[in-house]
């Protein structure tokens, strides 16, 4: 008997649908016509044991016990899914051949592997385990995947990487949450102060932004515009570029802070002859953006519909599992295999029938066009999130599901549209020794932008025809009064963007380089959940569309050492986890320096001055931190 082990029941049913019929439905598995069986996990069936599962004395939270480091790691069955775990273990023992069908990512690999590991199989049987990778739940796509199974041995490094991440998050989350909660108790704070490898730097980002805004002092600055005309009286404007001699009167961003200097320039250029001293005119092309990965989709949905990240993920799961209208949604990849191009016509037909985009847009797609997204070299375990070829018989999507499906459909459809083409002109004009610049961009052909809401040909500024050396007249100068403005508070879109582009917030060049090469803070599958966790723990709050830190969140960040509140630590971890997956680092090489860091952070918490917690609101210590009340900190 061959046993297929899926990550979720929906995936299990999709696999069974592609196998011989008739089927017999049993409790927790499906038997197909040839005697093979399909069963499933329900997400993680096993979880890391709690500290007091290792030793009863850990029920009470005490500094003397920290850090808690298991010598022999234990997993335990989740109480809600214990029955399904028993079903799977029994089937695994009976099976002649196992097919691992977890989701195509790090966690999907681990959660099936760890269930198989619970059953003491022979080495020979382990060696024969196959790996089935599915990213589209429609029958035709599943049948295609069934013809391309691989050896599960190829994915052992990915599983080790996920295991290392899981244990490292447990070590940091469990120990540092206890340490800083106990430190908070010393000054009368009675609630849990959870600390996590990813959640804490995210909170740190928001706190830093809030503090920048609170401490911001606006300053006036000045720009000078020259109002120019050609010999044919065609008007346009150019902006003054301060020379090196003006630096004493500028801030670090080059803004002129003294109005007198700006007024002096105005007086010197009024009525003066001027000359086009440099001219650059180019026709440029812009290719369509790649299809979505999850973070890019969440950012666009937040911008367009003010949807929180978790809501977008939930909708995507529904579109994937229930409606089968999109491919695997927890993807970090924005490319497609080359052979996917063969399905373009049927997918675009489905988009039109399902209302993902209007008929005109679908008919305008050129399916012979092959955009840069079709690239086998860029595709790993997953590919981009795209619509499937499934056609809905009726409009059964909710309004919000329709909106997200529309975004995914549009980003797929634009792969078959021409480039956006525009003319760009950059002119440098010299007036009485001063340099002024004028830029203009003019649309030539909208191409894919016709689907992105750009419906008319608009110009930033219409420049008259110019040639280098041309003489102009400066009619007058004008001082533009401006004020510096603080950065904006984060919202769902900008905070997700910050998490994926976290390198922008790091100064250390080595850490910045690592973060540019990784996916930023968190993963596609975890970012939404971690944000929700910070709201639930009342470290973050919403004010309309804005995301702000609470007083508790600000106090926690002010009390923590910089190493925990900044993204440097998680950058190093993600780089190392990637190295484990690529077999360039061992599990132990990752864990040893991490344990040294952990011991140092616990020591800092033990000895921290209670004054650093002065901002924490005083709360009555009604709660005893026992097994029932301690937080789940192992994954964030």
VMD Tcl script that draws the C-alpha trace (Angstrom):
set ca {
  {0.00 0.00 0.00}
  {1.21 3.49 -0.90}
  {0.36 6.20 1.64}
  {0.17 9.87 0.64}
  {0.52 12.23 3.63}
  {-0.85 15.71 2.90}
  {-0.44 18.81 5.04}
  {-4.17 19.52 5.28}
  {-7.45 17.67 4.55}
  {-8.15 19.93 1.52}
  {-4.84 18.89 -0.07}
  {-5.53 15.25 0.82}
  {-8.91 15.38 -0.95}
  {-7.30 17.02 -4.00}
  {-4.70 14.21 -4.21}
  {-7.41 11.54 -3.83}
  {-9.43 13.15 -6.65}
  {-6.49 12.54 -8.98}
  {-6.17 8.84 -8.00}
  {-8.21 5.81 -9.19}
  {-11.88 5.66 -8.23}
  {-14.08 4.50 -6.53}
  {-12.97 5.79 -3.13}
  {-13.79 4.60 0.39}
  {-13.87 7.34 3.01}
  {-12.58 6.26 6.40}
  {-12.08 8.18 9.62}
  {-9.04 10.39 8.85}
  {-8.09 8.94 5.47}
  {-9.35 8.00 2.01}
  {-8.76 4.59 0.40}
  {-8.60 4.64 -3.42}
  {-9.51 1.90 -5.89}
  {-6.06 0.26 -6.07}
  {-5.74 0.02 -2.28}
  {-3.50 3.08 -1.84}
  {-4.47 5.55 0.89}
  {-4.43 9.32 1.30}
  {-4.28 10.80 4.79}
  {-3.32 14.18 6.16}
  {-2.00 16.29 8.96}
  {-4.02 19.27 10.17}
  {-1.11 21.68 10.15}
  {1.41 20.73 12.85}
  {0.15 17.64 14.72}
  {3.14 17.89 17.02}
  {4.49 20.84 18.97}
  {7.53 21.61 21.09}
  {7.14 20.39 24.65}
  {6.72 23.04 27.36}
  {9.52 23.67 29.89}
  {7.62 21.87 32.66}
  {7.26 18.80 30.43}
  {11.03 18.50 30.86}
  {11.02 19.29 34.59}
  {8.14 20.05 36.96}
  {10.17 22.79 38.67}
  {9.83 24.95 35.55}
  {6.11 25.46 36.23}
  {7.16 28.39 38.40}
  {8.97 31.16 36.57}
  {12.32 31.86 38.27}
  {15.49 33.62 37.19}
  {17.59 30.85 38.73}
  {16.33 28.32 36.15}
  {17.20 30.45 33.12}
  {18.21 29.78 30.45}
  {16.26 26.53 30.05}
  {18.01 24.43 27.38}
  {16.61 20.94 26.68}
  {19.30 18.28 26.47}
  {17.00 15.88 24.60}
  {14.33 17.76 22.63}
  {10.77 16.50 22.96}
  {7.69 16.91 20.80}
  {4.18 16.24 22.06}
  {0.86 15.66 20.34}
  {-1.46 18.62 20.09}
  {-4.54 17.78 22.15}
  {-7.05 18.83 19.47}
  {-5.52 16.65 16.75}
  {-4.29 13.68 18.81}
  {-6.82 11.36 17.09}
  {-5.54 12.20 13.58}
  {-1.95 11.64 14.70}
  {-2.93 8.12 15.85}
  {-4.58 7.43 12.47}
  {-1.46 8.55 10.61}
  {0.97 6.58 12.76}
  {-1.05 3.39 12.22}
  {-1.16 3.93 8.43}
  {2.58 4.75 8.27}
  {3.37 1.39 9.92}
  {1.12 -0.47 7.45}
  {2.36 1.30 4.30}
  {4.92 -0.19 1.93}
  {5.67 3.20 0.34}
  {5.31 6.71 1.84}
  {4.74 9.85 -0.21}
  {5.38 13.12 1.66}
  {2.89 15.72 0.35}
  {3.42 18.63 2.73}
  {3.15 22.17 1.40}
  {6.17 23.16 -0.74}
  {8.01 25.19 1.91}
  {10.23 24.89 4.99}
  {7.42 24.31 7.50}
  {5.48 22.01 5.15}
  {8.56 19.83 4.88}
  {9.11 19.65 8.64}
  {5.57 19.00 9.82}
  {5.19 15.77 7.78}
  {8.79 14.68 8.42}
  {8.33 14.99 12.19}
  {5.19 12.80 12.09}
  {7.03 10.13 10.08}
  {9.92 10.36 12.56}
  {7.53 9.46 15.41}
  {7.15 6.01 13.86}
  {10.34 3.99 14.18}
  {10.80 2.99 10.54}
  {13.67 0.97 9.13}
  {16.41 2.92 7.42}
  {15.57 1.22 4.12}
  {11.95 2.37 4.30}
  {13.02 5.92 5.15}
  {15.32 5.97 2.15}
  {12.40 5.13 -0.16}
  {10.11 8.00 0.94}
  {9.03 10.12 -2.02}
  {8.27 13.87 -2.11}
  {5.20 15.22 -3.93}
  {5.13 18.99 -4.52}
  {1.72 20.51 -5.26}
  {0.93 24.20 -5.75}
  {-2.41 23.94 -7.62}
  {-5.28 21.87 -6.20}
  {-7.11 21.34 -9.49}
  {-7.20 17.71 -10.69}
  {-5.18 18.22 -13.89}
  {-2.39 20.02 -12.01}
  {-2.30 17.37 -9.24}
  {-2.09 14.57 -11.85}
  {0.84 16.38 -13.46}
  {2.60 16.66 -10.06}
  {2.00 12.95 -9.37}
  {4.10 12.19 -12.45}
  {7.03 14.22 -11.08}
  {7.64 12.90 -7.56}
  {11.14 13.23 -6.17}
  {13.08 11.57 -3.38}
  {12.35 12.99 0.06}
  {16.07 12.73 0.81}
  {16.62 15.78 -1.40}
  {14.65 17.84 1.12}
  {16.32 16.73 4.36}
  {18.40 19.96 4.60}
  {15.18 22.00 4.26}
  {13.66 20.01 7.12}
  {16.77 20.50 9.28}
  {16.58 24.23 8.58}
  {12.95 24.32 9.74}
  {13.81 22.29 12.84}
  {16.68 24.64 13.69}
  {14.34 27.63 13.32}
  {11.69 26.00 15.51}
  {14.09 25.16 18.33}
  {15.89 28.50 18.17}
  {12.59 30.40 18.37}
  {11.56 28.25 21.35}
  {14.85 28.92 23.15}
  {14.69 32.68 22.65}
  {10.95 33.10 23.06}
  {10.51 30.92 26.13}
  {13.61 32.08 28.01}
  {13.56 35.79 27.20}
  {9.81 36.11 27.75}
  {10.29 34.63 31.22}
  {13.36 36.77 31.88}
  {11.79 40.12 30.94}
  {8.43 39.29 32.49}
  {10.23 38.61 35.80}
  {12.20 41.85 35.39}
  {8.91 43.71 34.80}
  {7.41 42.16 37.93}
  {10.09 43.86 40.01}
  {8.53 47.25 39.19}
  {4.93 46.13 39.55}
  {4.02 45.14 35.99}
  {1.79 42.10 36.31}
  {1.39 40.92 32.72}
  {3.54 38.87 30.38}
  {6.24 40.74 28.43}
  {6.69 38.45 25.46}
  {9.93 38.64 23.50}
  {10.48 36.96 20.15}
  {13.13 36.83 17.49}
  {10.84 38.39 14.84}
  {8.00 40.07 16.74}
  {10.33 42.22 18.87}
  {12.28 43.87 15.99}
  {8.95 44.57 14.24}
  {7.71 46.28 17.41}
  {11.06 48.10 17.54}
  {10.47 49.47 14.03}
  {7.09 50.92 15.01}
  {8.39 52.37 18.29}
  {11.33 54.00 16.51}
  {9.01 55.55 13.91}
  {6.58 56.82 16.59}
  {9.48 58.36 18.51}
  {10.85 60.05 15.38}
  {7.45 61.64 14.78}
  {6.97 62.67 18.42}
  {10.41 64.30 18.55}
  {10.24 65.88 15.12}
  {10.74 69.65 14.92}
  {9.60 71.10 11.56}
  {11.98 73.51 9.85}
  {11.33 75.87 6.97}
  {13.31 75.46 3.76}
  {13.24 77.20 0.40}
  {13.32 76.28 -3.27}
  {13.74 78.62 -6.23}
  {11.90 78.23 -9.52}
  {12.93 80.03 -12.69}
  {10.03 80.85 -15.03}
  {11.52 80.56 -18.51}
  {10.35 81.07 -22.08}
  {11.70 80.21 -25.50}
  {12.02 82.68 -28.37}
  {8.54 81.49 -29.43}
  {7.18 82.47 -25.98}
  {6.68 78.82 -24.88}
  {6.75 78.84 -21.04}
  {8.17 76.25 -18.61}
  {9.86 76.17 -15.21}
  {13.21 74.91 -13.94}
  {14.37 74.31 -10.35}
  {17.57 75.81 -8.92}
  {20.40 73.41 -7.98}
  {22.47 75.02 -5.16}
  {26.23 75.04 -5.76}
  {28.93 73.78 -3.39}
  {29.36 77.34 -2.09}
  {25.81 77.13 -0.68}
  {26.51 74.09 1.55}
  {26.86 76.16 4.78}
  {23.24 77.25 4.26}
  {21.86 73.74 3.62}
  {20.85 70.77 5.78}
  {22.23 67.23 5.33}
  {19.64 66.54 2.62}
  {20.68 69.58 0.60}
  {17.68 71.78 1.43}
  {18.32 75.52 1.62}
  {17.46 76.79 5.12}
  {18.02 80.56 4.62}
  {15.38 82.53 2.78}
  {17.83 85.37 2.15}
  {19.96 83.08 -0.05}
  {16.89 82.01 -2.07}
  {15.77 85.67 -2.47}
  {19.26 86.64 -3.65}
  {19.09 83.97 -6.39}
  {15.65 85.28 -7.48}
  {16.99 88.82 -7.75}
  {20.00 87.67 -9.83}
  {18.03 85.69 -12.42}
  {14.99 87.93 -13.08}
  {15.02 89.17 -16.71}
  {18.31 87.43 -17.49}
  {19.29 85.59 -20.63}
  {19.79 81.84 -20.12}
  {21.11 78.89 -22.06}
  {20.36 75.15 -22.36}
  {23.79 73.84 -21.33}
  {22.94 70.13 -21.18}
  {20.11 68.08 -22.64}
  {19.26 64.39 -22.34}
  {16.30 62.97 -24.25}
  {15.58 59.25 -24.11}
  {12.72 56.92 -24.89}
  {12.40 54.45 -22.02}
  {10.54 51.21 -21.46}
  {9.16 49.74 -18.27}
  {8.29 46.06 -18.06}
  {5.25 44.79 -16.18}
  {5.89 43.95 -12.52}
  {6.24 40.24 -11.81}
  {3.29 38.15 -10.61}
  {2.69 38.25 -6.86}
  {4.30 36.50 -3.96}
  {2.33 36.74 -0.72}
  {3.99 39.85 0.73}
  {3.68 41.85 -2.50}
  {0.00 40.86 -2.70}
  {-0.61 41.84 0.94}
  {1.06 45.22 0.38}
  {-1.05 45.99 -2.71}
  {-4.27 44.80 -1.03}
  {-3.52 47.05 1.95}
  {-2.96 50.02 -0.37}
  {-6.01 49.36 -2.54}
  {-8.53 48.04 -0.01}
  {-7.03 48.74 3.47}
  {-6.97 44.99 4.12}
  {-4.83 43.74 7.03}
  {-2.23 41.14 6.11}
  {-3.95 38.31 7.99}
  {-7.23 38.95 6.17}
  {-5.47 38.77 2.79}
  {-3.84 35.48 3.78}
  {-7.18 34.04 4.98}
  {-8.87 35.06 1.71}
  {-6.02 33.52 -0.30}
  {-6.31 30.25 1.61}
  {-10.02 30.21 0.73}
  {-9.34 30.97 -2.93}
  {-6.77 28.15 -2.95}
  {-8.43 25.43 -0.88}
  {-12.16 26.02 -1.28}
  {-12.54 27.67 -4.68}
  {-9.31 26.30 -6.25}
  {-8.99 29.54 -8.24}
  {-5.38 30.37 -7.32}
  {-2.13 28.46 -6.81}
  {-0.39 27.92 -3.45}
  {-0.63 31.28 -1.63}
  {2.16 31.21 0.98}
  {4.75 31.64 -1.72}
  {7.88 33.80 -1.47}
  {8.56 33.50 -5.21}
  {7.51 35.79 -8.08}
  {8.56 33.63 -11.04}
  {6.95 30.79 -13.02}
  {8.38 27.65 -14.64}
  {8.74 27.95 -18.42}
  {6.26 25.15 -19.08}
  {3.54 27.15 -17.31}
  {3.46 29.35 -20.41}
  {1.52 26.58 -22.20}
  {-1.41 27.13 -19.82}
  {-1.68 30.89 -20.44}
  {-4.66 30.75 -22.82}
  {-6.76 28.53 -20.54}
  {-5.89 30.61 -17.45}
  {-6.79 33.88 -19.19}
  {-10.07 32.33 -20.37}
  {-10.83 31.34 -16.76}
  {-9.99 34.88 -15.54}
  {-12.57 36.30 -17.97}
  {-15.28 33.77 -17.03}
  {-14.62 34.18 -13.29}
  {-14.69 37.99 -13.46}
  {-11.05 38.42 -12.41}
  {-10.64 41.08 -15.12}
  {-13.02 42.38 -17.75}
  {-13.35 40.77 -21.18}
  {-11.64 43.66 -22.97}
  {-8.51 43.34 -20.83}
  {-8.46 39.54 -21.25}
  {-8.89 39.79 -25.02}
  {-6.05 42.34 -25.19}
  {-3.53 39.83 -23.79}
  {-1.02 38.39 -26.24}
  {-0.49 34.79 -25.11}
  {2.49 34.40 -27.46}
  {4.41 36.96 -25.36}
  {6.82 35.41 -22.84}
  {7.67 37.85 -20.05}
  {10.72 37.62 -17.79}
  {8.60 35.87 -15.12}
  {8.89 32.55 -17.01}
  {12.29 31.51 -15.70}
  {13.09 28.00 -14.42}
  {16.32 29.20 -12.81}
  {14.39 31.51 -10.48}
  {11.80 28.93 -9.34}
  {12.55 26.94 -6.17}
  {10.03 24.99 -4.03}
  {7.23 27.41 -4.97}
  {6.35 29.62 -7.87}
  {4.40 32.90 -8.02}
  {0.75 33.14 -6.95}
  {-1.34 33.05 -10.13}
  {-4.91 32.16 -11.10}
  {-5.63 28.55 -12.03}
  {-7.47 27.42 -15.16}
  {-10.57 26.50 -13.14}
  {-13.78 28.12 -14.38}
  {-16.46 28.92 -11.81}
  {-19.97 27.86 -12.81}
  {-21.44 30.81 -10.93}
  {-20.23 33.93 -9.18}
  {-19.66 32.35 -5.76}
  {-16.92 34.67 -4.46}
  {-17.55 37.18 -1.70}
  {-16.85 40.84 -2.45}
  {-13.49 40.67 -0.65}
  {-12.52 37.40 -2.31}
  {-13.35 39.01 -5.65}
  {-11.09 41.96 -4.91}
  {-8.07 39.77 -4.06}
  {-8.73 37.43 -7.00}
  {-8.89 40.54 -9.21}
  {-5.45 41.71 -8.08}
  {-3.91 38.26 -8.66}
  {-5.59 38.02 -12.08}
  {-4.39 41.47 -13.13}
  {-0.78 40.79 -12.16}
  {-0.88 37.59 -14.22}
  {-2.61 39.20 -17.19}
  {-0.10 42.05 -17.50}
  {2.63 39.50 -18.23}
  {1.05 39.28 -21.70}
  {0.88 43.03 -22.32}
  {3.44 45.32 -23.99}
  {5.91 47.45 -22.06}
  {4.95 50.93 -20.91}
  {6.87 53.37 -23.16}
  {7.58 57.01 -22.36}
  {9.88 59.83 -23.37}
  {12.04 61.36 -20.66}
  {13.71 64.74 -21.05}
  {16.26 66.20 -18.64}
  {17.40 69.75 -19.34}
  {20.07 71.79 -17.55}
  {19.75 75.54 -17.91}
  {22.39 78.06 -16.85}
  {21.16 81.48 -15.70}
  {23.73 84.08 -14.64}
  {26.14 81.34 -13.51}
  {23.48 79.36 -11.61}
  {22.33 75.85 -12.60}
  {18.63 75.02 -12.97}
  {17.06 71.72 -13.98}
  {13.80 70.85 -15.74}
  {12.51 67.29 -16.16}
  {9.53 65.98 -18.10}
  {8.06 62.56 -18.80}
  {5.59 62.02 -21.62}
  {3.64 58.82 -22.24}
  {4.11 57.24 -25.65}
  {2.25 53.94 -25.12}
  {0.53 52.84 -21.91}
  {1.04 49.10 -22.52}
  {0.40 47.13 -19.33}
  {-0.33 50.35 -17.39}
  {-3.73 50.48 -19.10}
  {-4.70 47.67 -16.67}
  {-3.19 49.45 -13.65}
  {-5.58 52.41 -13.58}
  {-3.55 54.74 -15.82}
  {-6.17 55.57 -18.44}
  {-5.05 58.90 -19.92}
  {-1.80 60.21 -21.32}
  {-0.57 62.60 -18.64}
  {2.59 64.69 -18.53}
  {4.46 65.77 -15.42}
  {5.41 68.97 -17.21}
  {5.22 69.68 -20.92}
  {8.60 70.94 -22.06}
  {8.82 72.79 -25.36}
  {11.22 71.41 -27.99}
  {14.74 72.22 -26.75}
  {18.24 71.87 -28.17}
  {21.61 72.16 -26.47}
  {22.97 75.72 -26.70}
  {19.50 77.20 -27.18}
  {19.04 80.70 -25.76}
  {16.13 81.29 -23.37}
  {14.71 84.18 -21.39}
  {14.20 84.03 -17.61}
  {11.03 86.05 -17.08}
  {11.20 85.91 -13.27}
  {12.28 83.87 -10.27}
  {10.06 82.60 -7.48}
  {10.81 81.49 -3.91}
  {8.76 78.45 -2.84}
  {8.31 78.29 0.95}
  {8.29 74.73 2.29}
  {8.42 72.95 5.65}
  {10.20 69.73 6.50}
  {7.72 67.02 7.45}
  {8.08 64.01 9.77}
  {7.98 60.46 8.43}
  {4.48 58.98 8.25}
  {3.18 56.53 10.83}
  {3.17 52.95 9.62}
  {0.05 51.40 8.13}
  {-0.50 47.81 6.96}
  {1.08 48.38 3.56}
  {4.13 50.34 4.74}
  {4.83 48.07 7.73}
  {4.72 44.97 5.52}
  {6.94 46.77 3.04}
  {9.35 47.60 5.88}
  {9.40 43.96 6.99}
  {10.21 42.71 3.48}
  {12.71 45.54 2.84}
  {14.15 45.65 6.34}
  {17.68 46.31 5.05}
  {16.66 49.98 4.57}
  {16.55 50.35 8.37}
  {19.96 48.84 9.10}
  {23.25 50.75 9.15}
  {25.77 47.92 9.51}
  {26.87 47.19 5.90}
  {27.36 43.44 6.53}
  {23.91 43.03 8.13}
  {22.36 45.19 5.39}
  {23.90 42.87 2.78}
  {22.53 39.75 4.51}
  {19.06 41.25 4.75}
  {19.05 42.25 1.10}
  {19.78 38.63 0.20}
  {17.10 37.16 2.50}
  {13.36 37.75 2.70}
  {13.59 40.34 5.49}
  {11.81 39.97 8.84}
  {9.71 36.82 9.10}
  {8.55 34.70 6.17}
  {5.62 34.87 3.76}
  {3.77 32.38 5.93}
  {4.42 34.06 9.30}
  {4.36 37.86 8.83}
  {0.60 38.30 9.03}
  {0.34 36.11 12.13}
  {3.16 37.93 13.90}
  {1.50 41.31 13.31}
  {-1.78 39.96 14.72}
  {0.17 38.61 17.71}
  {1.55 42.08 18.48}
  {-1.99 43.52 18.42}
  {-3.32 40.70 20.61}
  {-0.56 41.23 23.14}
  {-1.40 44.93 23.14}
  {2.03 46.06 22.02}
  {0.51 47.65 18.89}
  {-2.80 49.43 18.33}
  {-4.73 50.77 15.36}
  {-5.75 54.39 14.94}
  {-7.85 54.41 11.80}
  {-5.53 53.06 9.10}
  {-2.41 53.85 11.16}
  {-0.45 51.35 13.27}
  {1.01 52.77 16.50}
  {2.91 51.34 19.46}
  {1.12 51.23 22.82}
  {2.74 52.54 26.01}
  {3.55 48.95 26.97}
  {5.16 48.32 23.59}
  {7.27 51.48 23.89}
  {8.33 50.62 27.43}
  {9.35 47.09 26.47}
  {11.54 48.30 23.59}
  {13.17 50.95 25.79}
  {14.01 48.26 28.36}
  {15.47 45.72 25.94}
  {19.09 45.67 24.80}
  {19.60 46.95 21.26}
  {20.46 43.45 20.03}
  {16.91 42.22 20.68}
  {15.05 45.30 19.44}
  {16.80 45.57 16.06}
  {16.65 43.24 13.05}
  {20.35 42.31 13.09}
  {19.84 39.08 15.05}
  {17.08 37.71 12.82}
  {19.14 38.68 9.75}
  {21.98 36.47 10.95}
  {19.55 33.67 11.75}
  {17.83 33.76 8.36}
  {21.19 33.77 6.59}
  {22.27 30.75 8.64}
  {18.98 28.90 8.11}
  {19.38 29.47 4.39}
  {22.91 28.04 4.64}
  {21.57 24.94 6.43}
  {18.99 24.44 3.67}
  {21.82 24.74 1.11}
  {24.02 22.34 3.13}
  {26.63 25.04 3.73}
  {26.20 25.00 7.54}
  {25.37 22.32 10.08}
  {22.64 22.45 12.71}
  {25.24 22.58 15.50}
  {27.22 25.38 13.84}
  {24.01 27.42 13.91}
  {22.99 26.54 17.47}
  {26.27 27.01 19.38}
  {26.71 30.80 18.90}
  {22.96 31.23 19.41}
  {23.19 29.64 22.87}
  {26.01 32.01 23.79}
  {23.87 35.00 22.72}
  {20.92 33.64 24.71}
  {22.95 33.31 27.91}
  {24.18 36.90 27.55}
  {20.65 38.27 27.01}
  {19.28 36.38 30.04}
  {22.11 37.78 32.16}
  {21.27 41.31 31.01}
  {17.63 40.80 32.01}
  {18.63 39.46 35.44}
  {20.83 42.46 36.14}
  {18.92 45.23 34.37}
  {18.25 48.43 36.30}
  {14.57 48.62 37.29}
  {14.56 52.24 36.09}
  {14.56 51.03 32.48}
  {11.06 49.67 33.10}
  {9.82 52.97 34.53}
  {7.49 53.57 31.54}
  {5.59 50.31 32.07}
  {2.03 50.88 33.31}
  {1.60 49.51 36.83}
  {-0.78 46.54 36.84}
  {-1.86 44.36 39.76}
  {-0.08 41.01 39.72}
  {-3.22 38.92 39.67}
  {-1.75 36.23 37.48}
  {0.60 33.49 38.47}
  {2.66 32.37 35.54}
  {1.97 28.66 35.43}
  {1.54 26.12 32.69}
  {-1.99 27.36 31.93}
  {-1.14 31.03 31.59}
  {2.28 31.20 30.04}
  {2.38 32.49 26.48}
  {3.06 30.53 23.33}
  {6.34 32.13 22.31}
  {8.09 29.42 20.38}
  {7.37 30.60 16.85}
  {7.54 34.38 16.93}
}
mol new
graphics top color blue
foreach p $ca { graphics top sphere $p radius 0.5 }
foreach p [lrange $ca 0 end-1] q [lrange $ca 1 end] { graphics top cylinder $p $q radius 0.2 }
display resetview
